[in-house]
Protein backbone atom coordinates (compact mmCIF):
# COMPACT_ATOMS: atom_id res chain seq x y z
CA UNK A 1 0.00 0.00 0.00
CA UNK A 2 1.33 3.43 -0.92
CA UNK A 3 0.58 6.18 1.58
CA UNK A 4 -0.14 9.66 0.32
CA UNK A 5 0.31 12.85 2.31
CA UNK A 6 -3.46 12.88 2.87
CA UNK A 7 -3.29 9.55 4.68
CA UNK A 8 -0.05 9.81 6.65
CA UNK A 9 -1.22 12.47 9.13
CA UNK A 10 -3.70 10.25 10.89
CA UNK A 11 -1.50 7.20 11.44
CA UNK A 12 -0.62 7.35 15.13
CA UNK A 13 1.96 4.97 16.54
CA UNK A 14 1.24 2.94 19.62
CA UNK A 15 1.03 5.29 22.57
CA UNK A 16 2.38 4.33 25.97
CA UNK A 17 -0.11 5.94 28.27
CA UNK A 18 -3.72 5.94 29.37
CA UNK A 19 -6.35 6.87 26.79
CA UNK A 20 -8.42 9.69 28.26
CA UNK A 21 -10.79 10.27 25.37
CA UNK A 22 -11.44 9.00 21.86
CA UNK A 23 -14.34 10.54 20.02
CA UNK A 24 -15.15 10.26 16.33
CA UNK A 25 -18.16 11.98 14.82
CA UNK A 26 -19.32 11.97 11.21
CA UNK A 27 -21.42 15.04 10.53
CA UNK A 28 -24.49 14.92 8.29
CA UNK A 29 -22.45 16.47 5.46
CA UNK A 30 -19.83 13.69 5.74
CA UNK A 31 -17.19 15.78 7.49
CA UNK A 32 -15.37 14.08 10.36
CA UNK A 33 -14.33 15.27 13.81
CA UNK A 34 -11.89 13.02 15.66
CA UNK A 35 -10.39 13.66 19.08
CA UNK A 36 -7.82 11.49 20.85
CA UNK A 37 -6.19 12.38 24.17
CA UNK A 38 -3.80 10.34 26.30
CA UNK A 39 -2.24 10.80 29.72
CA UNK A 40 1.46 10.04 29.17
CA UNK A 41 4.70 10.28 31.07
CA UNK A 42 6.04 13.87 30.78
CA UNK A 43 8.89 14.21 28.29
CA UNK A 44 10.92 16.97 26.67
CA UNK A 45 8.27 17.55 23.97
CA UNK A 46 5.29 16.82 26.26
CA UNK A 47 6.18 18.56 29.51
CA UNK A 48 2.46 18.73 30.40
CA UNK A 49 2.13 14.93 30.26
CA UNK A 50 -0.50 14.70 27.51
CA UNK A 51 -0.46 13.42 23.96
CA UNK A 52 -3.30 14.57 21.74
CA UNK A 53 -4.64 14.64 18.22
CA UNK A 54 -7.73 16.65 17.30
CA UNK A 55 -8.69 16.83 13.65
CA UNK A 56 -11.47 18.18 11.46
CA UNK A 57 -11.73 16.60 8.03
CA UNK A 58 -13.86 18.31 5.37
CA UNK A 59 -14.41 16.74 1.97
CA UNK A 60 -11.75 14.14 2.74
CA UNK A 61 -9.00 16.66 3.62
CA UNK A 62 -7.65 17.72 6.98
CA UNK A 63 -8.52 21.39 7.33
CA UNK A 64 -7.86 21.83 11.06
CA UNK A 65 -5.63 19.79 13.31
CA UNK A 66 -4.11 20.17 16.75
CA UNK A 67 -1.46 17.68 17.84
CA UNK A 68 1.88 17.13 19.49
CA UNK A 69 3.41 14.43 17.33
CA UNK A 70 6.71 12.96 18.50
CA UNK A 71 9.48 15.53 18.46
CA UNK A 72 7.26 18.31 17.08
CA UNK A 73 5.81 19.76 20.26
CA UNK A 74 2.42 21.42 20.52
CA UNK A 75 1.22 22.81 17.19
CA UNK A 76 -1.84 23.32 15.01
CA UNK A 77 -2.59 22.85 11.33
CA UNK A 78 -4.77 25.12 9.22
CA UNK A 79 -4.98 23.38 5.87
CA UNK A 80 -1.31 23.25 4.79
CA UNK A 81 -0.01 25.76 7.35
CA UNK A 82 1.53 24.72 10.67
CA UNK A 83 1.75 27.09 13.65
CA UNK A 84 2.98 26.61 17.21
CA UNK A 85 0.25 26.11 19.81
CA UNK A 86 0.55 27.20 23.43
CA UNK A 87 -0.93 24.36 25.47
CA UNK A 88 -2.70 25.42 28.68
CA UNK A 89 -4.89 22.42 29.57
CA UNK A 90 -7.12 19.83 27.87
CA UNK A 91 -10.31 21.88 28.24
CA UNK A 92 -8.75 24.94 26.61
CA UNK A 93 -7.31 22.72 23.87
CA UNK A 94 -10.78 21.37 23.05
CA UNK A 95 -12.32 24.86 23.20
CA UNK A 96 -9.68 26.29 20.84
CA UNK A 97 -10.19 23.39 18.42
CA UNK A 98 -13.98 23.76 18.39
CA UNK A 99 -13.71 27.54 17.96
CA UNK A 100 -11.45 27.05 14.93
CA UNK A 101 -13.81 24.42 13.56
CA UNK A 102 -16.74 26.86 13.82
CA UNK A 103 -14.67 29.63 12.22
CA UNK A 104 -13.92 27.27 9.33
CA UNK A 105 -17.59 26.38 8.91
CA UNK A 106 -18.43 30.11 8.84
CA UNK A 107 -15.80 30.69 6.14
CA UNK A 108 -13.62 32.78 8.49
CA UNK A 109 -10.65 30.44 8.47
C-alpha atoms as a printed R data frame, in Angstrom:
    type eleno elety resid chain resno       x      y      z
1   ATOM     1    CA   UNK     A     1   0.000  0.000  0.000
2   ATOM     2    CA   UNK     A     2   1.335  3.434 -0.921
3   ATOM     3    CA   UNK     A     3   0.584  6.176  1.577
4   ATOM     4    CA   UNK     A     4  -0.138  9.658  0.322
5   ATOM     5    CA   UNK     A     5   0.309 12.851  2.310
6   ATOM     6    CA   UNK     A     6  -3.458 12.876  2.875
7   ATOM     7    CA   UNK     A     7  -3.291  9.552  4.684
8   ATOM     8    CA   UNK     A     8  -0.055  9.814  6.648
9   ATOM     9    CA   UNK     A     9  -1.218 12.471  9.130
10  ATOM    10    CA   UNK     A    10  -3.703 10.246 10.895
11  ATOM    11    CA   UNK     A    11  -1.504  7.200 11.442
12  ATOM    12    CA   UNK     A    12  -0.624  7.354 15.128
13  ATOM    13    CA   UNK     A    13   1.957  4.967 16.541
14  ATOM    14    CA   UNK     A    14   1.236  2.935 19.621
15  ATOM    15    CA   UNK     A    15   1.025  5.294 22.574
16  ATOM    16    CA   UNK     A    16   2.379  4.330 25.967
17  ATOM    17    CA   UNK     A    17  -0.111  5.941 28.274
18  ATOM    18    CA   UNK     A    18  -3.719  5.935 29.370
19  ATOM    19    CA   UNK     A    19  -6.349  6.866 26.791
20  ATOM    20    CA   UNK     A    20  -8.423  9.690 28.263
21  ATOM    21    CA   UNK     A    21 -10.786 10.269 25.370
22  ATOM    22    CA   UNK     A    22 -11.438  9.005 21.859
23  ATOM    23    CA   UNK     A    23 -14.343 10.539 20.019
24  ATOM    24    CA   UNK     A    24 -15.147 10.258 16.331
25  ATOM    25    CA   UNK     A    25 -18.162 11.979 14.819
26  ATOM    26    CA   UNK     A    26 -19.319 11.969 11.212
27  ATOM    27    CA   UNK     A    27 -21.421 15.043 10.531
28  ATOM    28    CA   UNK     A    28 -24.488 14.917  8.291
29  ATOM    29    CA   UNK     A    29 -22.454 16.470  5.464
30  ATOM    30    CA   UNK     A    30 -19.832 13.694  5.736
31  ATOM    31    CA   UNK     A    31 -17.186 15.780  7.489
32  ATOM    32    CA   UNK     A    32 -15.367 14.083 10.362
33  ATOM    33    CA   UNK     A    33 -14.334 15.273 13.815
34  ATOM    34    CA   UNK     A    34 -11.894 13.016 15.660
35  ATOM    35    CA   UNK     A    35 -10.394 13.663 19.079
36  ATOM    36    CA   UNK     A    36  -7.818 11.492 20.853
37  ATOM    37    CA   UNK     A    37  -6.190 12.378 24.171
38  ATOM    38    CA   UNK     A    38  -3.802 10.341 26.304
39  ATOM    39    CA   UNK     A    39  -2.240 10.795 29.719
40  ATOM    40    CA   UNK     A    40   1.464 10.041 29.167
41  ATOM    41    CA   UNK     A    41   4.704 10.283 31.066
42  ATOM    42    CA   UNK     A    42   6.035 13.873 30.782
43  ATOM    43    CA   UNK     A    43   8.895 14.206 28.292
44  ATOM    44    CA   UNK     A    44  10.924 16.971 26.666
45  ATOM    45    CA   UNK     A    45   8.274 17.546 23.972
46  ATOM    46    CA   UNK     A    46   5.293 16.821 26.259
47  ATOM    47    CA   UNK     A    47   6.177 18.564 29.513
48  ATOM    48    CA   UNK     A    48   2.464 18.730 30.402
49  ATOM    49    CA   UNK     A    49   2.126 14.933 30.260
50  ATOM    50    CA   UNK     A    50  -0.503 14.698 27.507
51  ATOM    51    CA   UNK     A    51  -0.460 13.420 23.961
52  ATOM    52    CA   UNK     A    52  -3.296 14.567 21.745
53  ATOM    53    CA   UNK     A    53  -4.638 14.640 18.222
54  ATOM    54    CA   UNK     A    54  -7.725 16.651 17.300
55  ATOM    55    CA   UNK     A    55  -8.686 16.825 13.648
56  ATOM    56    CA   UNK     A    56 -11.473 18.177 11.465
57  ATOM    57    CA   UNK     A    57 -11.727 16.600  8.029
58  ATOM    58    CA   UNK     A    58 -13.859 18.313  5.374
59  ATOM    59    CA   UNK     A    59 -14.407 16.743  1.965
60  ATOM    60    CA   UNK     A    60 -11.747 14.137  2.736
61  ATOM    61    CA   UNK     A    61  -9.005 16.657  3.622
62  ATOM    62    CA   UNK     A    62  -7.648 17.720  6.985
63  ATOM    63    CA   UNK     A    63  -8.519 21.393  7.328
64  ATOM    64    CA   UNK     A    64  -7.861 21.832 11.060
65  ATOM    65    CA   UNK     A    65  -5.628 19.787 13.312
66  ATOM    66    CA   UNK     A    66  -4.107 20.172 16.750
67  ATOM    67    CA   UNK     A    67  -1.457 17.676 17.838
68  ATOM    68    CA   UNK     A    68   1.884 17.133 19.493
69  ATOM    69    CA   UNK     A    69   3.409 14.425 17.330
70  ATOM    70    CA   UNK     A    70   6.711 12.963 18.502
71  ATOM    71    CA   UNK     A    71   9.478 15.529 18.465
72  ATOM    72    CA   UNK     A    72   7.260 18.311 17.078
73  ATOM    73    CA   UNK     A    73   5.813 19.763 20.261
74  ATOM    74    CA   UNK     A    74   2.425 21.417 20.521
75  ATOM    75    CA   UNK     A    75   1.223 22.813 17.187
76  ATOM    76    CA   UNK     A    76  -1.837 23.318 15.009
77  ATOM    77    CA   UNK     A    77  -2.594 22.853 11.334
78  ATOM    78    CA   UNK     A    78  -4.771 25.125  9.219
79  ATOM    79    CA   UNK     A    79  -4.979 23.382  5.868
80  ATOM    80    CA   UNK     A    80  -1.308 23.250  4.787
81  ATOM    81    CA   UNK     A    81  -0.012 25.756  7.354
82  ATOM    82    CA   UNK     A    82   1.529 24.719 10.672
83  ATOM    83    CA   UNK     A    83   1.749 27.086 13.649
84  ATOM    84    CA   UNK     A    84   2.983 26.608 17.213
85  ATOM    85    CA   UNK     A    85   0.245 26.109 19.808
86  ATOM    86    CA   UNK     A    86   0.553 27.196 23.431
87  ATOM    87    CA   UNK     A    87  -0.928 24.360 25.466
88  ATOM    88    CA   UNK     A    88  -2.703 25.416 28.678
89  ATOM    89    CA   UNK     A    89  -4.892 22.421 29.568
90  ATOM    90    CA   UNK     A    90  -7.121 19.831 27.866
91  ATOM    91    CA   UNK     A    91 -10.313 21.879 28.237
92  ATOM    92    CA   UNK     A    92  -8.747 24.945 26.608
93  ATOM    93    CA   UNK     A    93  -7.310 22.725 23.872
94  ATOM    94    CA   UNK     A    94 -10.781 21.369 23.049
95  ATOM    95    CA   UNK     A    95 -12.323 24.864 23.199
96  ATOM    96    CA   UNK     A    96  -9.678 26.286 20.841
97  ATOM    97    CA   UNK     A    97 -10.188 23.393 18.418
98  ATOM    98    CA   UNK     A    98 -13.982 23.759 18.388
99  ATOM    99    CA   UNK     A    99 -13.714 27.544 17.957
100 ATOM   100    CA   UNK     A   100 -11.455 27.051 14.928
101 ATOM   101    CA   UNK     A   101 -13.808 24.423 13.564
102 ATOM   102    CA   UNK     A   102 -16.743 26.860 13.820
103 ATOM   103    CA   UNK     A   103 -14.666 29.635 12.217
104 ATOM   104    CA   UNK     A   104 -13.917 27.265  9.333
105 ATOM   105    CA   UNK     A   105 -17.593 26.379  8.905
106 ATOM   106    CA   UNK     A   106 -18.434 30.110  8.845
107 ATOM   107    CA   UNK     A   107 -15.796 30.688  6.142
108 ATOM   108    CA   UNK     A   108 -13.625 32.777  8.485
109 ATOM   109    CA   UNK     A   109 -10.648 30.444  8.469
